C-alpha cells in the first residue's frame, strides 16, 4: 500500500487507528510514517481535537461489548490475549473495561490486579498428577508464571510436590522415550523441559538401565541399515557425527557399528585434509615468499600438507618428464608467481648457484657505476656554486 495523503488521512484521522496498526498496513516504520504526515501537513490528533471526540473507537457496537464480556468474564482470557484478538493495545482495552465496569466483583478485581490466568482442574490433574511433568514444562503448557500456577493448585486443593520429586508416571514416560523409542538425551530434555544432566540423575533414581549396559557391545541400529551407513561413510565421506544426527544417536554408536562390521575407519589426516577440510579454497594458494602452491598429494615432490609448487608442475609439462630432486626451476624475469612456460628454465643446483652469483656481480657493478656518476654530479654542482 502506498503512503499517499488520502490513505494516511483515512487511517489516521477518519478511522483513528493506532500508529502500530497503520505501520503494519503500510509496511513501514514509525519514523517514516511521522515524516510523511509532516510532509502532507496533517496535524496531530491531539492538536486537532479529533483524538478526544471518540476516545473508544473500538467496543462501540453491542457485538464488540458482548464479545469483550464473554472473553473477559466467561472465558477468562488474559488481557494481552484479548488485546491481540481485537488488534488494540492494552491501554485502550483497560479504558474499555473501566467504562463497561467489568471489574466490579472481587474475582475480576483480583484478576485485573494480579493478571492471574485461571486454569482448568482437568488439565492440572492430567499434567501435574497423572503424568507428573516438571514445573518448567507445566509453565510452557499453560503459558503462565509460577505464582498463578500455585494459586490454581491451592484453589483446587491439589497437594504440592516437594522440590525435585516427580510422580511415578514420569518413570514410565522416561522408560518409553529412552528404552522403547530410543531417543537421545537432547530430544527428551526438550520434550520434558529439563536439562540432560537431570535426565541421567532421574534414570539412576528410577533404576532405569542404560542402553549400553543392556546391549553389551551390540549396536542399537538394526542390521538392515548396514549398506546405507557404509555408503554414507565410505562413498559420500560423511562423518560419524553427521550420520549419528541422522539416526538420532551419538557418533560413538556409529563408530562401534562400523568397527563391529569391520569397516575401515578414516584417520584425522584423511578426513580433514584436501576437499574435506573446512578451509578448502580450491587447492591453489600463494605463500609469503611469493610462490604459488597447488594441491597434488600424489605427486613425487609433494610436501606433507599435499601441496606442490606450481612452477614444478608446469616445468614438467613443458619438458615432458618428471624433475629430479637436484633440479631447480628458475624464473627468468625474477617474478616468482609468473609461471608461464616461456618464463621457466630447469637448471642444476650448481648452474643455478652460478647464475645467482653472476646476477649479484652484475648488480654490484651497476651499483658502483651509479655511485661514481653520483660523485661526479656532486663535484660539478660544487664547482658551479
Helices and strands as residue ranges (DSSP letters): H 5-9, I 10-14, H 19-26, H 30-39, H 45-48, H 50-53, H 62-69, I 70-74, H 79-86, H 90-100, H 106-114, H 121-124, I 125-130, H 135-142, H 146-155, H 169-175, I 176-180, H 185-192, H 196-205, H 211-215, G 223-225, H 226-230, I 231-235, H 240-246, H 251-260, H 268-272, G 274-276, E 284-286, E 292-295, E 307-309, H 310-319, E 327-331, G 341-343, E 344-348, H 349-384
